[in-house]
């Protein structure tokens, strides 16, 4: 699977569609030090379980509406959606093991 570079315009179709399945939305910014660490971890998670979930990366500087809509106050923030419905949120740096274990609940 490939990671989607999400935007405010594509969010409804990519994430909130009733048939969108399980989507991990990764809110980040290029200037954020923990995001620089989490980025490669998210890429590894995509290689491990990307066939079971979709990952959408949202740059909060370029896409403030999506971040505001879901109360993203600090980054990195990770939110799991299933068929358009927000299911769970994690804030801050996560290890690969923590992410996979968290996401297994939604696969």
Protein Blocks (a to p, Z undefined) as FASTA:
>chain_A
ZZddddfklmmmmmmpmklopaddddddfklmklmmmmmmmmmmmmmmmmmpccddddfk
lmmmlmmmnopabdcdddddeehiafbdcedjddfklmmmmmmmmZZ
